[in-house]
Amino acid sequence: MGVGAIAVAGFVIGVAWPRLAGVRLGPSVPEGPSAAVIESAAPPASAVTPRGTALPGVPAATSTTTVPSAPPPSVAAAALATAGLRVTVAHGSILSCKTAGGEVLKGGDCGALPGLDALVLPRLRKLADCSEAASTAGKLHLVVRADFGRDALTVDLGRDHGVPTAEPLLVCAKSALASASLEGIAHDHARYSVAYGVTFTGACLGSPAAVAAAPASPVPAQPPAATPPSDGTAQVEWDVAIVRDAPKTGKVLARLQRGTAVHVGSAKDGWYPVKYGDGYANDGWLYRGAIGR
């Protein structure tokens, strides 16, 4: 009986004692890494998270980098064309006037016409928007006629202008002044003729501005002939070509549309004598640019 009690007590002590002392009798299953180990081994958020994306619970960075985008080609071309052209309009100079009684006075005898420049100058500066201005360099002389009785402004070409595209620019000038009103402008006489000089600078054929403003055209199979064709004919290449009875400042005889055939003679100061119309029965002069020469 005593021996059995001692054996049972020894068995219980042998089993319980290692547990009470914290001693393991067999291999232990490895536990997972501690939170501290996981935190130290994890890569930084910037290494695994795309820039600008915030992790849950982590504030997103406040600074961003913006890469400017290139402007559309059409906007860039328009900016280039405008940047290369400058239009300057000189103050008006009174040429003549007509009194209420019909008497015509010259220049200084007409007195002053305050207020007309403020009306005309801004409108003539809009010639920079005219398509022909993109390939124009030189000075254009215009005569603006103010009729206070009719409250109307009209405009014509002056003399000795130095631009080859005067007629198309005149059309643009007429459009710019068409809606102008003379109301409120102080005046002593019923009608005035006033000269204005418009200078185009910074643009010419072949300049970046002209190239950007010009529409794309197919490359011809062969370069244009440097001399008139053997049969002496040509076609109008402008939308509208003005035929005059003498070079440069002659009287306007006709307006020929693009594609109209003409017979041409020998050039004189950049102008060609031409025959046009039915059976080429009419004579006149065309500027060389109008027929691509």
C-alpha positions as CSV (number, residue, x, y, z in Angstrom):
1,M,0.0,0.0,0.0
2,G,2.8,2.5,0.9
3,V,4.8,1.5,-2.2
4,G,1.8,2.1,-4.5
5,A,1.1,5.5,-3.0
6,I,4.7,6.5,-3.5
7,A,4.7,5.3,-7.1
8,V,1.5,7.3,-7.9
9,A,2.9,10.4,-6.3
10,G,6.1,10.1,-8.2
11,F,4.2,9.8,-11.5
12,V,2.2,12.9,-10.8
13,I,5.2,14.9,-9.9
14,G,7.1,13.7,-13.0
15,V,4.3,14.8,-15.3
16,A,3.3,18.1,-13.5
17,W,6.8,19.4,-12.6
18,P,8.0,20.3,-16.1
19,R,4.8,22.2,-16.8
20,L,5.1,24.1,-13.6
21,A,8.8,24.9,-14.3
22,G,8.2,26.0,-18.0
23,V,10.3,23.2,-19.4
24,R,9.2,21.8,-22.8
25,L,9.8,18.0,-23.2
26,G,9.6,17.9,-27.1
27,P,10.3,20.2,-30.1
28,S,8.1,23.3,-30.2
29,V,6.2,24.4,-33.3
30,P,7.7,27.7,-34.5
31,E,5.5,30.6,-33.8
32,G,4.8,33.4,-36.4
33,P,7.1,36.4,-36.4
34,S,6.4,39.1,-34.0
35,A,4.6,42.3,-35.0
36,A,7.9,44.2,-34.5
37,V,9.7,41.9,-37.0
38,I,6.9,42.3,-39.5
39,E,6.9,46.1,-39.2
40,S,10.6,46.4,-39.6
41,A,10.8,44.0,-42.6
42,A,7.9,45.6,-44.5
43,P,9.0,47.9,-47.4
44,P,8.1,51.6,-47.1
45,A,4.7,52.5,-48.6
46,S,6.3,54.6,-51.3
47,A,8.1,51.5,-52.7
48,V,4.8,49.6,-53.2
49,T,2.2,52.3,-53.6
50,P,1.9,54.4,-56.8
51,R,2.7,58.1,-56.4
52,G,-0.4,60.0,-55.4
53,T,-2.2,56.9,-54.0
54,A,-2.8,57.0,-50.2
55,L,-2.8,53.8,-48.1
56,P,-5.8,53.2,-45.8
57,G,-5.3,55.3,-42.6
58,V,-2.2,57.1,-44.0
59,P,-2.6,60.8,-45.1
60,A,-1.8,61.4,-48.8
61,A,1.2,63.6,-49.6
62,T,0.1,67.2,-50.1
63,S,2.6,68.2,-52.8
64,T,2.1,67.2,-56.4
65,T,4.1,67.8,-59.6
66,T,2.2,69.0,-62.6
67,V,3.6,68.5,-66.1
68,P,2.4,71.2,-68.5
69,S,0.8,69.8,-71.6
70,A,1.6,71.0,-75.1
71,P,-1.0,73.3,-76.8
72,P,-3.0,71.8,-79.7
73,P,-1.3,72.2,-83.1
74,S,-3.9,74.7,-84.3
75,V,-3.4,76.9,-81.3
76,A,0.4,76.8,-81.6
77,A,0.1,77.7,-85.3
78,A,-2.2,80.6,-84.7
79,A,0.1,82.0,-81.9
80,L,3.1,81.7,-84.2
81,A,1.3,83.5,-87.1
82,T,0.1,86.3,-84.8
83,A,3.5,86.7,-83.1
84,G,5.3,87.3,-86.4
85,L,3.1,90.2,-87.6
86,R,2.7,93.8,-86.4
87,V,0.3,96.4,-87.8
88,T,0.9,100.0,-87.1
89,V,-1.6,102.8,-88.1
90,A,-0.4,106.4,-88.3
91,H,-2.6,109.3,-87.2
92,G,-4.9,110.6,-89.9
93,S,-4.0,113.6,-92.0
94,I,-6.9,115.7,-93.4
95,L,-6.6,116.0,-97.2
96,S,-9.7,118.0,-97.9
97,C,-13.2,118.8,-96.7
98,K,-16.5,120.1,-98.1
99,T,-18.6,122.8,-96.3
100,A,-22.3,122.7,-95.9
101,G,-22.5,125.2,-98.8
102,G,-20.6,122.8,-101.1
103,E,-17.2,124.6,-101.0
104,V,-14.2,122.4,-101.1
105,L,-11.3,123.3,-98.8
106,K,-7.8,121.8,-98.7
107,G,-5.8,120.4,-95.8
108,G,-5.1,123.0,-93.2
109,D,-8.1,125.2,-94.2
110,C,-10.4,122.4,-92.9
111,G,-9.2,122.8,-89.3
112,A,-9.0,119.9,-86.9
113,L,-11.2,116.8,-86.7
114,P,-10.8,115.6,-83.1
115,G,-12.3,112.2,-82.3
116,L,-12.0,110.6,-85.7
117,D,-8.7,108.8,-85.0
118,A,-10.2,107.2,-81.9
119,L,-12.9,105.7,-84.1
120,V,-10.7,104.7,-87.1
121,L,-7.4,103.6,-85.6
122,P,-8.6,100.6,-83.6
123,R,-10.6,99.3,-86.6
124,L,-7.7,99.6,-89.0
125,R,-5.5,97.7,-86.6
126,K,-7.8,94.7,-87.1
127,L,-6.3,94.3,-90.6
128,A,-3.9,92.0,-88.7
129,D,-6.7,89.5,-88.7
130,C,-7.1,89.7,-92.5
131,S,-5.8,86.5,-94.1
132,E,-3.7,88.4,-96.7
133,A,-1.9,90.3,-93.9
134,A,0.0,87.1,-92.9
135,S,2.1,87.3,-96.1
136,T,2.3,91.1,-96.4
137,A,5.1,93.5,-95.6
138,G,5.1,97.2,-96.5
139,K,2.9,100.3,-96.3
140,L,-0.7,100.6,-97.3
141,H,-2.2,104.1,-98.0
142,L,-5.9,104.5,-97.3
143,V,-8.2,107.5,-97.7
144,V,-11.1,107.4,-95.3
145,R,-14.1,109.7,-96.2
146,A,-16.3,110.8,-93.3
147,D,-19.8,111.9,-94.3
148,F,-21.5,113.4,-91.3
149,G,-24.7,114.1,-93.2
150,R,-25.2,110.3,-93.8
151,D,-23.3,109.2,-90.6
152,A,-21.1,106.9,-92.8
153,L,-17.4,106.1,-93.3
154,T,-16.1,104.9,-96.6
155,V,-12.5,103.9,-97.5
156,D,-10.5,103.7,-100.8
157,L,-6.9,103.1,-101.7
158,G,-4.5,106.0,-101.7
159,R,-1.5,106.4,-104.0
160,D,1.9,104.9,-103.9
161,H,1.3,102.1,-101.5
162,G,4.0,99.5,-101.1
163,V,2.1,96.2,-100.7
164,P,1.2,93.8,-103.5
165,T,-2.1,92.7,-101.9
166,A,-3.7,96.1,-101.6
167,E,-7.1,95.2,-103.1
168,P,-7.8,92.3,-100.7
169,L,-6.6,94.4,-97.7
170,L,-9.0,97.2,-98.9
171,V,-11.9,94.7,-98.7
172,C,-10.9,93.9,-95.1
173,A,-10.7,97.7,-94.3
174,K,-14.1,98.3,-95.7
175,S,-15.5,95.5,-93.5
176,A,-13.8,96.9,-90.4
177,L,-15.3,100.4,-90.9
178,A,-18.7,99.3,-92.2
179,S,-20.4,99.5,-88.8
180,A,-18.7,102.6,-87.5
181,S,-20.8,105.6,-86.5
182,L,-19.7,109.3,-86.6
183,E,-22.2,110.3,-83.9
184,G,-20.6,112.4,-81.1
185,I,-17.5,113.4,-83.2
186,A,-17.1,117.2,-83.2
187,H,-16.8,118.7,-86.7
188,D,-17.0,122.0,-88.6
189,H,-17.9,120.7,-92.1
190,A,-20.1,118.1,-93.7
191,R,-17.5,115.9,-95.3
192,Y,-13.9,115.1,-94.8
193,S,-11.2,113.1,-96.7
194,V,-8.5,111.8,-94.3
195,A,-5.4,109.9,-95.2
196,Y,-4.2,107.0,-93.1
197,G,-1.0,104.9,-93.4
198,V,-1.0,101.3,-92.4
199,T,2.4,99.6,-92.0
200,F,2.8,95.8,-91.9
201,T,6.1,94.5,-90.4
202,G,7.5,91.2,-89.2
203,A,5.8,89.0,-91.8
204,C,6.7,88.1,-95.3
205,L,6.4,85.1,-97.7
206,G,8.4,82.2,-96.3
207,S,8.5,83.6,-92.7
208,P,7.3,81.3,-89.9
209,A,4.2,83.4,-89.4
210,A,3.3,83.1,-93.1
211,V,4.0,79.4,-93.2
212,A,1.9,78.8,-90.0
213,A,-1.0,80.9,-91.3
214,A,-1.0,79.5,-94.9
215,P,-3.2,76.4,-95.6
216,A,-1.4,73.2,-96.5
217,S,-1.3,72.6,-100.3
218,P,-0.1,69.6,-102.2
219,V,3.4,69.6,-103.6
220,P,3.2,70.1,-107.4
221,A,4.7,67.3,-109.5
222,Q,6.9,69.9,-111.2
223,P,8.0,73.3,-110.1
224,P,6.2,76.2,-111.8
225,A,7.7,77.6,-114.9
226,A,10.0,80.6,-114.3
227,T,9.0,82.1,-117.6
228,P,5.7,82.6,-119.3
229,P,4.4,79.6,-121.3
230,S,5.1,79.5,-125.0
231,D,1.4,80.2,-125.9
232,G,1.4,83.3,-123.6
233,T,-1.6,82.2,-121.5
234,A,-2.0,82.0,-117.7
235,Q,-4.7,81.5,-115.1
236,V,-5.7,83.8,-112.2
237,E,-4.5,82.2,-109.0
238,W,-6.0,84.7,-106.5
239,D,-9.6,84.5,-105.4
240,V,-10.2,87.9,-107.0
241,A,-7.7,89.6,-109.3
242,I,-8.1,93.3,-110.1
243,V,-7.5,94.4,-113.7
244,R,-6.3,98.0,-114.1
245,D,-5.9,100.2,-117.2
246,A,-2.3,101.0,-116.1
247,P,0.2,99.4,-113.6
248,K,-0.2,99.9,-109.8
249,T,-2.6,102.9,-109.6
250,G,-4.6,102.7,-112.8
251,K,-8.3,102.7,-113.0
252,V,-10.0,99.4,-112.1
253,L,-11.4,97.8,-115.2
254,A,-12.6,94.4,-114.1
255,R,-12.4,91.7,-111.3
256,L,-11.4,88.2,-112.5
257,Q,-12.2,85.1,-110.5
258,R,-9.8,82.3,-109.7
259,G,-9.1,80.1,-112.7
260,T,-9.9,82.7,-115.4
261,A,-7.6,82.3,-118.4
262,V,-5.8,85.4,-119.7
263,H,-3.2,86.1,-122.4
264,V,-0.1,87.8,-121.0
265,G,2.6,90.0,-122.5
266,S,6.0,91.2,-121.3
267,A,6.2,92.2,-117.6
268,K,6.7,95.9,-116.6
269,D,7.7,96.7,-113.0
270,G,6.0,93.5,-111.7
271,W,2.8,94.0,-113.8
272,Y,1.7,92.1,-116.9
273,P,-0.4,93.4,-119.8
274,V,-3.2,91.0,-120.3
275,K,-6.1,90.2,-122.7
276,Y,-9.2,88.8,-121.0
277,G,-12.9,88.2,-121.5
278,D,-14.8,86.7,-124.4
279,G,-12.4,86.1,-127.2
280,Y,-9.7,87.9,-125.2
281,A,-11.1,91.2,-126.5
282,N,-10.4,93.3,-123.5
283,D,-7.0,94.8,-122.5
284,G,-5.6,95.6,-119.0
285,W,-2.9,95.1,-116.5
286,L,-2.6,92.4,-113.7
287,Y,-0.1,92.3,-110.9
288,R,2.3,89.3,-111.3
289,G,1.2,87.7,-108.0
290,A,-2.3,87.3,-109.3
291,I,-1.2,84.9,-112.0
292,G,1.5,83.2,-109.9
293,R,4.5,84.9,-111.5
